[in-house]
Amino acid sequence: MTMAARPIDPLPKVWDPDTRIGDMLKGKRGLVVGVANEHSIAYGCAAKLRAFGAELALTYLNEKAEKYVRPLAETIQASLLLPLDVERPGEMQAVFDRIRAEWGHLDFVIHSIAYAPREDLHGRVIDCSLAGFEQAMRVSCFSFIEMARLAEPLMRPGGVLLTMSYYGADKVVSNYNIMGPVKAALQATTRYLAAELGDAGVRVYAVSPGPLKTRAASGIAAFDELVADAVARSPAGRLVDIAEVGRTVAFLVGGSASGMTGDTIYVDAGLHNMA
């Protein structure tokens, strides 16, 4: 492979593009949902998947978000950039219809979106409103089921569906509140989807990063305290970054992870192992 043809890696901080970026995912095509800006976990995934040769479709939430996402899509040479608000009827179907028309098949889907209304996220679980709980589940969990259903007829054996979870699904984390039960449902969904799609050769994973300073995380109360506690308690004494999450996702999408499915994979510098 010549240097001119080498895939672009805009996140080389923890991955040397001169020696480790190549063609591991060449020929694979995938959808990445959840890029909001350059700090998004979804962008770390997209950048690393592209750097390994995958062809990508990205989405943006709305017109306001497009101006931030479009330059990132251009940087990593995304083939498609499409609007997607999972709460707007028909938009998700339109995304998959476009992918079917342009590509005919799909090798992976990365689901990296979550939302809860601020008043419900900042309050006790016991005080959560029905409307807030339903919206959090709709955006953060049910949308993954919808994507799986739409992706299934496009996927060939070896296909991968992947979502993002958090340690608060397993243990009580201060101020994570209603998102804990929501992420627990998402992890259970991952296991059931893996069981249902296994015969078709489609693998399903949840990836659980430690706390990362993303726009979505900024909605969690006392988030700086959560970050400081994670650094103090993790065996590595640090947070991970979006490039490290992206590397793990690239491994799961690739054939090297063919013997794994239904798992929640932790990428949190060992934090989840600590009491």
Buried (B, 14 or more C-beta within 10 A) or exposed (E): EEEEEBBEBBBBEEBEBEEEBBEBBEEBBBBBBBBBBBBBBBBBBBBBBBBBBBBBBBBBBEEEBBEBBBEBBEBBEBBBBBBBBBEEEEBBEEBBEEBBEEBEEBBBBBBBBBBBBEEBBBBEBEEBEEEBBEBBBBBBBBBBBBBBEBBBEBBEEBBBBBBBBBBBBBEEBEBBBBBBBBBBBBBEBBBEBBEEBEEEEBBBBBBBBBBBEBEBBEBBBEBEEBBEBBBEBBEEEEBBBBBBBBBBBBBBBBEEBEEBBBBBBBBBBBBBEEE
